[in-house]
Each structure stands twice: as structure tokens, then as C-alpha cells.
């Protein structure tokens, strides 16, 4: 005879806080790395800049930025947020790409969301 053990099934819990058990306690703290953008806004800005980068002549600098943007998009879509290290890396790359900031509105929008 099989015992009737309680079972818990969870779907996607990324970006969630939960606790299981009679004395469980869950607490969540989210710390941003500056900037005013939510992760949804950041994801939209990352996608916009990636699309715009596809329209400009590629350089080593735009290739590095494109890779960082792709990694940021993957992180946000898989975890629900871009971590402080990822945000700082984008800030550095955008700071090094001042010419892009003046030419591409999407780069300026992303820089604003990152608190530049």
C-alpha cells in the first residue's frame, strides 16, 4: 500500500519567492543597480538596440556590444531580471560607445534605463 505523502508541483518560479512546510518563511529582497528602468523596460530597450545594431556597419565594438545584449536578453527572459554585474557590463560597453549613443536613439534609451 503506497503512503499518501503530500506532493507539491511547481511550474515556472523564476522571479518568485516561496516557502514550503508548516514553519517555512520566505523573504525576498530585490536590489537594483541604479537606473530607473524595470526589467521589462530594460528587455524592450535591449531588443530595440539589438535590432538597430543589425542595421549599422559592424565593428569589433558593435560585435562585443551585440553579444552582451544577447546575453542580457537571455538572462532577463530566463530569470526575469538582469543582475547587477550584467547591468554594469552594459554600462561600460555603452560608455565606450559614445558615438552610438548620439546616433542610435535605442542606445540612448538603454543608457537612460541603466542610469547613465
VMD Tcl script that draws the C-alpha trace (Angstrom):
set ca {
  {0.00 0.00 0.00}
  {1.51 3.36 -1.05}
  {1.68 6.07 1.57}
  {-0.25 9.24 0.93}
  {2.58 11.77 1.06}
  {1.74 15.37 0.26}
  {3.04 16.41 -3.13}
  {3.98 19.84 -4.35}
  {4.22 20.65 -8.04}
  {5.61 23.94 -9.29}
  {5.72 25.43 -12.73}
  {7.99 28.30 -13.66}
  {9.03 30.06 -10.45}
  {11.62 32.45 -11.83}
  {11.40 35.81 -10.09}
  {9.26 34.27 -7.34}
  {9.65 33.78 -3.64}
  {8.04 30.83 -1.93}
  {8.27 28.64 1.15}
  {7.01 25.13 1.80}
  {6.28 23.48 5.13}
  {4.45 24.24 8.35}
  {7.15 26.60 9.70}
  {8.54 27.85 6.41}
  {9.30 31.53 5.93}
  {10.02 33.22 2.62}
  {11.53 36.65 2.28}
  {12.57 38.39 -0.88}
  {14.76 41.41 -1.41}
  {15.41 42.88 -4.85}
  {18.23 45.33 -5.16}
  {18.70 47.29 -8.35}
  {21.99 48.53 -9.66}
  {20.77 52.02 -10.34}
  {18.80 53.37 -13.19}
  {15.09 53.84 -13.31}
  {14.04 51.08 -15.66}
  {12.20 47.95 -14.75}
  {13.50 44.71 -16.17}
  {10.62 44.67 -18.68}
  {11.62 48.11 -19.91}
  {15.25 47.03 -19.96}
  {14.38 43.96 -22.03}
  {12.47 46.08 -24.55}
  {15.39 48.54 -24.79}
  {17.90 45.70 -25.21}
  {15.82 44.23 -28.03}
  {15.46 47.65 -29.71}
  {19.21 48.26 -29.62}
  {19.96 44.76 -30.91}
  {17.64 45.41 -33.87}
  {19.28 48.79 -34.53}
  {22.79 47.30 -34.33}
  {21.82 44.92 -37.13}
  {21.25 47.99 -39.33}
  {24.65 49.63 -38.85}
  {28.05 48.71 -40.22}
  {29.50 46.15 -37.85}
  {32.73 46.74 -35.99}
  {34.54 44.82 -33.30}
  {32.95 47.18 -30.77}
  {29.40 46.63 -32.06}
  {30.01 42.86 -32.12}
  {31.03 42.88 -28.45}
  {28.02 45.05 -27.58}
  {25.74 42.76 -29.60}
  {26.99 39.71 -27.71}
  {26.45 41.45 -24.36}
  {22.94 42.47 -25.41}
  {22.11 38.89 -26.46}
  {23.39 37.57 -23.12}
  {21.35 40.21 -21.27}
  {18.21 39.29 -23.20}
  {18.78 35.60 -22.38}
  {19.29 36.40 -18.69}
  {16.15 38.51 -18.43}
  {13.98 36.01 -20.30}
  {15.27 33.06 -18.27}
  {15.45 34.63 -14.78}
  {13.15 37.62 -15.02}
  {15.89 40.14 -14.31}
  {19.30 41.39 -15.32}
  {21.76 41.11 -12.47}
  {23.98 43.95 -11.28}
  {27.06 42.52 -13.00}
  {25.23 42.29 -16.32}
  {23.91 45.87 -15.98}
  {27.38 47.17 -15.12}
  {28.87 45.43 -18.17}
  {26.29 47.11 -20.42}
  {27.04 50.48 -18.82}
  {30.75 50.01 -19.57}
  {30.13 49.00 -23.17}
  {27.73 51.87 -23.77}
  {30.16 54.34 -22.19}
  {32.79 53.08 -24.62}
  {30.29 53.55 -27.48}
  {29.54 57.26 -27.12}
  {29.24 57.64 -30.90}
  {26.44 55.04 -30.89}
  {24.62 56.91 -28.14}
  {24.42 60.01 -30.30}
  {23.38 58.17 -33.47}
  {21.01 55.47 -32.23}
  {18.07 56.57 -30.10}
  {17.75 53.00 -28.81}
  {21.27 53.18 -27.36}
  {20.37 56.40 -25.58}
  {17.16 54.86 -24.24}
  {19.03 51.85 -22.87}
  {21.69 54.10 -21.33}
  {18.93 56.05 -19.58}
  {17.40 52.88 -18.15}
  {20.83 51.87 -16.86}
  {21.23 55.19 -15.06}
  {23.94 56.66 -17.30}
}
mol new
graphics top color blue
foreach p $ca { graphics top sphere $p radius 0.5 }
foreach p [lrange $ca 0 end-1] q [lrange $ca 1 end] { graphics top cylinder $p $q radius 0.2 }
display resetview
